[in-house]
């Protein structure tokens, strides 16, 4: 079940059960412009208390779960300093986003964003959820090479077989930014920092399982909720801006209608397949 809630996360978090969330995805306002900006479209850009957010997220997190956070170098560094005593950094990913537009002529064009993945300090890494094969591809059989095997006998007998074709998650993930997204994905959504399904689907697949509960405290364009719907994860998302909330509801309902009841039923009945096994070409129109 996917829920979009028009409310403030910090107030609503008091009602949530501790240890309930398997994955928490944080796309925090960077605080570059601030709430006092004269531009009406970016008055929401107010950075919350990072320490308070980290403490609440830690309380809500399942012992085998993760917290992922998006940001530039300044925000990521500030989060690392605030959370160093309560959470452990597991992974650093980089989203390469072609289609970005220049915002500052005095600096290089920014075409990447950092994604840091945190876990609880009291849990060992091998005890946490981890599904590294996230990208669909063709099955293959690969024999050993001199660079990977030490002796000739091992080279002849070595054999690596990938029967599913799924490829391993990479630390650098290319995925389209808003200007380069497909029409079905960005239609009707004016949010300036929306994340692509192509990116979120890899993160959600790697760090959670079908049926898990995903939390998005700062929903924005509801990309997390949309991806969870397609990948058969439960999700609760919070947004306190009425414009973004309305557009998010319309966006999610439009994609549900495009899929049709047949495909939605298949997704629900066969959760192990997820988004990659279904024909979503109807959405690319």
N, C-alpha and C positions, 0 to 999 in steps of 0.2 A: 504494500500500500504506500502511495506517495501522497504526502500532505504538504500543502503550501499554507503557511499561517501568516496573517497580517498582524504582526506584533513585534515587540522588542525582545530579542533573545535573552538579554540579561535578566529581564523580569520573568520570562517564561522558563528559564533554566531552573528556577526554584521548584517547578512542578515535575521536572524530569527525574527519572530514577537513576541513581548513581550506578555506573558500570554497565549501562544499557547499550551504549553506542559502540559498534564494531569499527566504524570509520568516521572520522570527523574531518570535513573538508572546509578549510578556512580561506576565503578570499577576502581579506581584510581591506577596508579603505586605507590607502597608503598615507593619507594625511598630507599630500603635497600642497593642495590649495586651501583646505580647511573649510569649516562651516560658514565663515564670514566672507567667502568669495562673493563678488558682485555678480558672477555668472550663475544664473538659476539652475543650470544643469549639473553643477558640481558642488553644490552646497552640502551634499551628502558625504563629501570626502573628508570625514573626520575620523582620525585614528582612535580606536577605543583603548582602554587600559590593557596593555599587553599582559601584565602580571595577573590581573583579575581574570582575563580571558583564559590564560594558561591554567590557572588553578581550577576554574570551572570545567574546562575541557578535560583535565586530568581526572576529575571526580566522575565525569560522565563516561569516561572511556572504559571499555571492556579490557580485561587483563591481556587479551591476545590482540588488541586492536591498535590502530594508528591514528595520528593526527597529521594531516598534510596541510601545508600553508604555502600560499603563493605570495610573491613579492619581489621588489627590486633589492639590490644589495643593502641599501640602508635599512629597509624594513626587516629583511631576513637577519641582519646582524643584530638589530634591536631585539628581535624575538629570541634569538639564541642567547643573548645576555640575560633576558628576563626569565627564560625557562630553564636555564642550565641546572638549577637545583631541584627541579621537579620532573623533568623529562629528558630522555636521551635521543640525540639525533641519530637516526638510522641511515637515511639515504639523502643524497642531494641530487635532484634531477634538474634538467634545464629544458625549458620549453622554447624551441626555436619557432618564431611566429612570422612567417613571410606575409607580406601584405600590410605591414605596419606603416603608418604615415609619420612624416617628420613633425616633431613638436618643439624642437629646440635646434636652431641652426648653428649654435655654438658647440654642439656635441655630436658624436657619431649617431647615426640612426639606430635606436634601440630595437633589436629584433630578437631579444631573448628575455626570459623571465625565470627566476629561480623557484623551485618547488622543493621544500624541505619536508621530510617525513620523520615524525617523532614517535617514540614508543615509551612505555612506562619504564622507569629506572629499575623496578623490582622484578622485571620479567626478562628472561634470556631471549635473545633474538630467535633462536630455533624453536621457541614455543609460540611465536606469533604467526598469524596467518601470512602465507606467502605463496602466491601463484605466479611464478615468473613468466610463464608463456602467455603472452597477451595479444600477439599479432597473428592474424590468420595468414596462412601461406600453403604451399604445396608440400606434401610429405617427401622425404628424401632419405637416401642412404649415402653416408660419407665414410670413405675409408681413411685410415690413419695416414699422416704425412710426417716426413722427417722432422718437421718443426715441433710436432706435438708428441711423438713417440721416440723412445730412446734407442731401440735396437731394430735391426732389419726384420727379425722374426715378429716383433710386435707390430711393425708397420704392415706386414702382410696379413696378420690376423685381426688387427684392430678394425672395428666397424662401429660407426655411430648411426643409429636409425631413428628418424623422427617420423613416427607413424601418423601423427595428427596434423603435421605441417605448421603448428603454432610456433611462433618465434619468441625469443626471450626479450623481456623488457630492457630497453637501453636507457642509459643515464641521460642521453640527449634525445628529446622527443620532438620531431617536427610535426606541427599541426597548424592549420590556417588560423590567422587572426580574423577579427570580425570582417574587415573589408574583403577577405578571400574566402569566406564561408559560403556554403551553398545557400540558395534562396530559402529553402524550407527551414533551415536552421536559424536564420537571422530575420526572417520576414516578420514585420510587426514589432520587433524588439529594438528599442533605441538605446539600450544601456551601453555605455562606452567601453566597459571592461568585461564583456561576456566571454566565457570560456567555451571552446569548441567541444562537441561530443567526442570527436576523434581523440582528443587529448584525455578527457576525463574517463573515457571508457577504458583506456589502458591502466590508469591509476586505480580505478575502482575494481577492475578485474584482478590486478596484481595484489591489492591489499585488502580484499574482502572476498566473501563467498556468496553465491546466490542465496537469497533469503536473509542476509545480514541487514542490520539497521545502520543507515548512514545519516549523519547530521550535517546540515549546512546552516550555520547561524547567520550568515550574511548572504542571503539567496541571490539578490541582484536580479539577474536574468533567468534564474531557475534552471541553468544548464545542468547542475548536479541532479536536481529532481528529474529532469527529462532523461538524463543518462541512466539513472537508477531505474526508471520505469522501463527503459529498453533492455536493461540488463538484469531485470528481476531482482532488484534489491528494494527493501523497504527504505523510505526516506522521509525525514521531516525537515522542512526548510522554513526559515524565518526571514521576513522582510518587513521593515517598518516604513518604507516609502510607498505611498498609495499608488503612484504612477507605475513604478517598477512591479509592484505586486499585481496590479491589474493586467499589465502586459504579459507577465509571467503566466498567469492563469489562462489567458487567451492562447499563449504559445503552447502550453502543455495540452490544452484541449484540442488545438488544431492538429498536433501531431498524433494524438490518440485517434482523431477522426480519420486522418490519412492512413493510418495503419489498418483500420477496420477491425471489427470484432473477431474475425477469423484469426488474424495474425496475433492479436492480443491474447486470444485464448491459447494459441500454440505456445506463446512465450510463458504463460502462466502454467501450462500443463507440462512443459519441457524446460524447466529453468536451467538445466545443465547445458543447454545449447546457447542461450543468450543471444545477444544482438548479431553476432557474426554469422549465424546459421540461417538467418531469415532474409528474404528479399526485401530490402528497404529502398529499392530503386524507385518506388512510388513516391518517396519523399524528395527525390532529386528532380524536381520538375520546375 
